[in-house]
Amino acid sequence: MTSLDLSLDGAALTAALCDIESVSGQEQRIADEIEAALRDLPHLEVLRHGNNVVARTSLGRPERVVLAGHLDTVPIADNLPCAVRDGRIYGCGTTDMKSGVAVALRLASSVEAPHRDVTYVFYDCEEVDAARNGLGRLVRDHPDWVAGDFAVLMEPSNATVEGGCQGTLRADVTTRGQRAHSARSWMGDNAIHSAARVLARLEEHEPAQVEIDGLVYREGLNAVAITGGVAGNIIPDECVVSVNYRFAPDKTEAAAEAVVRRVFTGFDVAVTDSAPGALPGLGEPSAAAFVAAVGGEPQPKFGWTDVSRFSALGVPAVNYGPGDPNVAHTREEYVDIASIAAVEDRLRAWLTS
């Protein structure tokens, strides 16, 4: 038996999941509890690969849909255990994305005979480098486990369909100089000072706004870290500015890299991580039917999500879940309880219609 009670309402289950700490790389306990809870349900086949848990119906329906959510969170910022006040649950992972996981678990436990066969995917390491992503490992090692005709990523979207996603690329831009004693600085060339030219390029860069299928994706190119220095009495001969480029899904990874290299012409640029975006694809019949079923005006997805992985497999996919993505990863992260209930009700109606 398990301590995770899937009969709890969506808000209580969200809080229970959040209070199981699962920073990226530390998902074993939450995966164990989810697996144990799902194995108590006779209408589901349950599969396990590492800290990835898959549960699916096999009713012979003409369509199979995938509901997927990641189990990991960013590092905790003194915001656990959860607190409930004024109709909201506050705490790490509440919006990104254990409220979405709670909705999927509630549906998995209570919708025994959906009109569509359903695969529920709960995976690890989404918040870190793409190479560690649990859904990526499932795609590589067990592609049949995640196959489907349509997919919903339970990412926070304010209970509104968000189409596609931005691509993301990280790169290190290195400046080099000449090491010297700081008492004789004129004999050296300070690489940290030279990094000011990198920051100036970023300041001058005008991020693009790209319209695709009526959705406007806002790009961004920003410094996210800077490292350099040898000792308190040495002029440094190297400095690295790490930059992150969030690019519209009309660009390939190669095209995005070309933009970054063009902005930093004359500097040493090394790409350290990259993942493609996904076009919205809202004209696909399955996506259009989903939008019609849950209602609302679709919006673009700012940020990268695993919609991209399903898109690469040729599976139409959207982001749809409770929670405000603007508060994800913040110390004050929260989710509105009403949003959890609304998403569950709409998905339940869609699965059983």
C-alpha positions as CSV (number, residue, x, y, z in Angstrom):
1,M,0.0,0.0,0.0
2,T,1.0,3.6,-0.5
3,S,0.6,6.8,1.5
4,L,-0.4,8.7,-1.6
5,D,-4.2,8.8,-1.7
6,L,-5.6,9.4,-5.2
7,S,-9.1,9.9,-3.8
8,L,-8.1,13.2,-2.4
9,D,-9.5,16.2,-4.2
10,G,-7.3,18.0,-6.7
11,A,-6.1,20.7,-4.2
12,A,-5.3,18.3,-1.4
13,L,-3.5,15.9,-3.8
14,T,-1.5,18.8,-5.2
15,A,-0.3,19.8,-1.7
16,A,0.5,16.1,-0.9
17,L,2.6,15.8,-4.1
18,C,4.4,19.1,-3.4
19,D,5.3,18.1,0.1
20,I,7.3,15.2,-1.4
21,E,10.4,17.0,-2.3
22,S,11.6,16.1,-5.8
23,V,14.2,18.6,-7.0
24,S,15.6,17.4,-10.4
25,G,17.6,14.2,-9.8
26,Q,15.8,13.4,-6.5
27,E,12.5,12.0,-7.9
28,Q,12.7,8.4,-6.7
29,R,10.4,8.7,-3.7
30,I,7.6,10.5,-5.6
31,A,8.0,8.1,-8.5
32,D,7.8,5.2,-6.1
33,E,4.6,6.5,-4.4
34,I,2.9,7.3,-7.8
35,E,3.8,3.9,-9.1
36,A,2.4,2.1,-6.0
37,A,-0.8,4.2,-6.1
38,L,-1.4,3.4,-9.8
39,R,-0.7,-0.3,-9.4
40,D,-3.7,-0.5,-7.1
41,L,-5.9,0.4,-10.1
42,P,-6.9,-2.7,-12.1
43,H,-8.0,-0.8,-15.2
44,L,-4.4,0.4,-15.8
45,E,-1.3,-1.2,-17.1
46,V,1.7,0.3,-15.2
47,L,5.2,0.5,-16.5
48,R,8.4,1.8,-14.9
49,H,11.7,3.0,-16.4
50,G,14.1,4.6,-14.0
51,N,12.1,7.3,-12.2
52,N,9.6,7.5,-15.1
53,V,6.1,6.0,-14.5
54,V,3.7,5.2,-17.4
55,A,0.1,4.0,-16.9
56,R,-2.3,3.3,-19.7
57,T,-5.7,1.9,-20.6
58,S,-6.1,-0.7,-23.3
59,L,-9.8,-0.6,-24.3
60,G,-9.4,-0.8,-28.1
61,R,-10.5,2.7,-28.6
62,P,-9.9,4.2,-32.1
63,E,-7.8,7.0,-30.6
64,R,-5.1,7.1,-28.0
65,V,-4.2,10.3,-26.2
66,V,-1.3,11.0,-23.9
67,L,-1.4,13.2,-20.7
68,A,2.1,13.9,-19.6
69,G,3.7,15.8,-16.7
70,H,7.1,16.0,-15.0
71,L,7.7,15.1,-11.4
72,D,10.7,17.3,-10.7
73,T,10.9,20.9,-9.4
74,V,13.5,23.6,-9.4
75,P,15.5,23.9,-6.1
76,I,13.4,24.7,-3.1
77,A,13.4,28.4,-1.9
78,D,12.2,28.0,1.7
79,N,8.8,27.4,0.2
80,L,7.8,24.0,1.5
81,P,5.7,22.6,3.1
82,C,2.8,24.1,1.2
83,A,0.5,26.7,2.7
84,V,-3.1,27.3,1.7
85,R,-4.6,30.7,2.0
86,D,-7.1,32.9,0.1
87,G,-8.0,30.2,-2.4
88,R,-4.4,29.4,-3.3
89,I,-1.8,26.8,-2.5
90,Y,1.7,28.3,-2.1
91,G,4.8,26.3,-2.4
92,C,7.6,24.9,-4.6
93,G,6.1,23.0,-7.6
94,T,2.5,24.1,-7.0
95,T,2.2,25.6,-10.4
96,D,5.1,24.0,-12.2
97,M,3.8,21.4,-12.3
98,K,2.5,19.2,-9.5
99,S,-1.0,20.6,-9.8
100,G,-1.1,19.3,-13.4
101,V,0.3,16.0,-12.2
102,A,-2.4,15.9,-9.5
103,V,-5.1,16.4,-12.2
104,A,-3.6,13.6,-14.3
105,L,-3.5,11.2,-11.4
106,R,-7.1,12.1,-10.4
107,L,-8.2,11.3,-14.0
108,A,-6.1,8.1,-14.1
109,S,-7.7,6.8,-10.9
110,S,-11.3,7.8,-11.6
111,V,-11.9,7.6,-15.4
112,E,-12.0,3.8,-15.8
113,A,-13.6,3.7,-19.2
114,P,-12.7,6.8,-21.2
115,H,-14.0,7.1,-24.8
116,R,-10.3,7.5,-25.8
117,D,-7.5,5.2,-24.7
118,V,-5.3,7.2,-22.4
119,T,-1.6,7.0,-21.6
120,Y,-0.5,8.8,-18.5
121,V,3.2,9.7,-18.4
122,F,5.0,11.0,-15.3
123,Y,8.7,11.7,-15.8
124,D,11.8,13.1,-14.2
125,C,14.5,15.7,-14.9
126,E,12.5,18.2,-17.0
127,E,14.0,21.3,-15.3
128,V,17.6,20.5,-16.2
129,D,19.7,19.8,-19.2
130,A,17.8,18.2,-22.1
131,A,20.1,15.2,-22.1
132,R,18.8,14.2,-18.7
133,N,15.1,14.6,-19.6
134,G,13.1,11.5,-18.6
135,L,10.6,11.8,-21.4
136,G,13.5,11.9,-23.8
137,R,14.8,8.6,-22.3
138,L,11.4,7.1,-22.8
139,V,11.3,8.2,-26.4
140,R,14.7,6.7,-27.0
141,D,14.3,3.4,-25.0
142,H,10.5,2.7,-25.1
143,P,8.9,4.8,-27.9
144,D,5.8,2.5,-27.9
145,W,5.1,3.6,-24.3
146,V,4.5,7.2,-25.3
147,A,2.9,6.7,-28.7
148,G,-0.4,8.4,-29.4
149,D,-2.6,10.3,-31.7
150,F,-2.5,13.5,-29.6
151,A,-0.7,14.7,-26.5
152,V,-1.4,17.2,-23.7
153,L,1.5,18.4,-21.6
154,M,0.0,19.4,-18.2
155,E,2.3,22.5,-18.1
156,P,0.9,25.6,-16.3
157,S,-1.1,27.6,-18.8
158,N,-3.7,29.4,-16.7
159,A,-6.2,26.7,-17.8
160,T,-5.8,28.0,-21.4
161,V,-4.5,26.1,-24.4
162,E,-1.0,27.2,-25.2
163,G,0.3,26.2,-28.6
164,G,3.7,25.0,-29.5
165,C,6.7,26.2,-27.5
166,Q,9.9,28.3,-27.9
167,G,13.2,26.6,-28.6
168,T,16.1,27.2,-26.1
169,L,19.8,27.4,-26.6
170,R,22.5,28.1,-24.1
171,A,26.0,29.1,-25.1
172,D,29.2,30.3,-23.4
173,V,30.8,33.5,-24.8
174,T,34.4,33.7,-23.8
175,T,36.7,36.7,-23.6
176,R,40.4,36.3,-23.3
177,G,43.2,38.5,-22.0
178,Q,46.6,38.4,-20.5
179,R,47.3,37.4,-16.9
180,A,49.4,39.8,-14.8
181,H,50.0,40.9,-11.2
182,S,47.2,43.3,-10.2
183,A,49.9,45.7,-8.9
184,R,51.2,45.9,-12.5
185,S,47.9,45.8,-14.3
186,W,49.2,47.7,-17.3
187,M,51.2,44.6,-18.2
188,G,48.1,42.5,-18.6
189,D,44.7,42.5,-20.4
190,N,41.7,42.1,-18.2
191,A,39.3,39.5,-19.7
192,I,36.5,40.5,-17.2
193,H,36.7,44.1,-18.4
194,S,36.4,42.8,-22.0
195,A,33.2,41.1,-21.1
196,A,31.6,44.5,-21.1
197,R,31.6,44.3,-24.9
198,V,29.6,41.1,-24.7
199,L,27.0,42.7,-22.4
200,A,26.9,45.7,-24.7
201,R,26.0,43.4,-27.6
202,L,23.2,41.9,-25.5
203,E,21.9,45.4,-24.6
204,E,21.9,46.4,-28.3
205,H,20.1,43.3,-29.5
206,E,16.5,43.7,-30.5
207,P,14.6,40.5,-29.8
208,A,12.2,39.4,-32.5
209,Q,8.5,38.9,-32.3
210,V,7.3,36.2,-34.7
211,E,3.7,35.5,-35.6
212,I,2.8,31.9,-36.4
213,D,-0.8,30.7,-36.9
214,G,-2.0,33.8,-35.3
215,L,0.2,33.4,-32.2
216,V,3.0,35.8,-31.5
217,Y,6.2,34.4,-30.0
218,R,8.5,36.9,-28.2
219,E,12.1,35.9,-28.4
220,G,14.8,36.7,-25.8
221,L,18.6,36.7,-25.7
222,N,20.0,37.2,-22.2
223,A,23.0,36.7,-20.0
224,V,22.3,34.2,-17.3
225,A,25.7,33.8,-15.6
226,I,29.2,35.3,-15.7
227,T,32.3,33.6,-14.4
228,G,35.9,34.7,-14.3
229,G,38.8,35.5,-12.0
230,V,41.9,33.7,-10.7
231,A,42.8,35.3,-7.4
232,G,42.5,38.7,-5.6
233,N,45.9,39.8,-6.9
234,I,45.8,38.6,-10.5
235,I,44.5,40.2,-13.6
236,P,42.2,37.5,-15.1
237,D,43.0,36.1,-18.6
238,E,39.6,34.5,-19.2
239,C,35.9,35.4,-18.5
240,V,32.8,33.5,-19.6
241,V,29.4,35.0,-20.1
242,S,26.7,32.3,-20.4
243,V,23.7,33.4,-22.5
244,N,20.3,31.8,-23.1
245,Y,18.5,32.3,-26.4
246,R,14.7,31.6,-26.4
247,F,13.8,31.4,-30.1
248,A,10.5,31.2,-32.0
249,P,9.5,27.7,-33.2
250,D,9.9,28.7,-36.9
251,K,13.7,28.5,-36.4
252,T,15.7,25.3,-36.3
253,E,18.4,24.8,-33.7
254,A,21.0,25.5,-36.5
255,A,19.3,28.8,-37.3
256,A,19.2,29.7,-33.7
257,E,22.9,29.0,-33.3
258,A,23.6,31.1,-36.3
259,V,21.8,34.1,-34.7
260,V,23.8,33.7,-31.5
261,R,27.1,33.5,-33.4
262,R,26.1,36.5,-35.5
263,V,25.4,38.6,-32.4
264,F,28.7,37.7,-30.9
265,T,30.9,37.9,-34.0
266,G,34.5,38.1,-33.0
267,F,34.1,36.2,-29.8
268,D,34.6,32.6,-28.9
269,V,31.1,31.0,-28.8
270,A,30.5,27.4,-27.6
271,V,26.9,26.0,-27.5
272,T,26.4,24.0,-24.3
273,D,22.8,23.0,-24.6
274,S,20.0,23.2,-27.2
275,A,16.5,22.0,-27.7
276,P,14.1,22.7,-30.7
277,G,10.8,24.5,-30.4
278,A,7.5,23.2,-31.6
279,L,5.1,24.8,-34.1
280,P,1.6,25.4,-32.6
281,G,-0.1,22.9,-35.0
282,L,-3.5,24.1,-33.8
283,G,-5.0,23.4,-37.3
284,E,-4.4,19.6,-36.8
285,P,-7.9,18.0,-36.4
286,S,-7.1,16.5,-33.0
287,A,-5.7,19.8,-31.6
288,A,-8.6,21.8,-33.0
289,A,-11.1,19.3,-31.4
290,F,-9.3,19.6,-28.1
291,V,-9.4,23.4,-28.2
292,A,-13.1,23.3,-29.0
293,A,-13.7,20.9,-26.1
294,V,-11.9,22.9,-23.4
295,G,-12.8,26.4,-24.7
296,G,-10.9,29.6,-24.5
297,E,-8.6,31.5,-26.9
298,P,-5.3,29.7,-27.5
299,Q,-2.1,31.6,-26.6
300,P,1.6,31.0,-27.5
301,K,3.8,29.1,-25.1
302,F,6.7,31.2,-23.8
303,G,9.3,28.8,-22.7
304,W,10.4,25.3,-23.8
305,T,8.2,22.3,-23.0
306,D,8.2,18.7,-24.0
307,V,5.5,19.5,-26.6
308,S,8.7,19.7,-28.7
309,R,9.4,16.0,-28.2
310,F,6.0,15.0,-29.2
311,S,6.1,17.3,-32.2
312,A,9.4,15.6,-33.3
313,L,7.5,12.3,-33.2
314,G,4.8,13.6,-35.4
315,V,2.3,13.7,-32.5
316,P,0.2,16.9,-32.3
317,A,0.5,18.3,-28.8
318,V,-0.5,21.3,-26.7
319,N,0.2,22.7,-23.3
320,Y,-2.8,22.8,-21.0
321,G,-2.8,22.8,-17.2
322,P,-3.6,24.8,-14.0
323,G,-1.3,27.5,-12.7
324,D,0.2,30.7,-13.9
325,P,3.5,30.2,-15.7
326,N,4.6,33.7,-14.7
327,V,5.0,32.6,-11.1
328,A,6.8,29.3,-11.9
329,H,10.3,29.0,-10.3
330,T,9.7,31.9,-8.0
331,R,9.8,32.0,-4.2
332,E,6.2,33.0,-4.1
333,E,5.0,30.2,-6.5
334,Y,1.3,29.4,-6.1
335,V,-1.6,27.8,-7.9
336,D,-5.3,28.8,-7.7
337,I,-7.4,26.0,-6.3
338,A,-10.2,27.0,-8.7
339,S,-7.9,26.5,-11.7
340,I,-7.1,22.9,-10.6
341,A,-10.8,22.0,-10.5
342,A,-11.6,23.7,-13.8
343,V,-8.8,21.8,-15.7
344,E,-9.8,18.5,-14.2
345,D,-13.5,19.1,-15.1
346,R,-12.8,20.0,-18.7
347,L,-10.3,17.1,-19.2
348,R,-12.7,14.7,-17.7
349,A,-15.5,15.9,-20.0
350,W,-13.1,15.6,-23.0
351,L,-12.0,12.1,-22.1
352,T,-15.5,10.8,-21.7
353,S,-17.2,12.6,-24.6
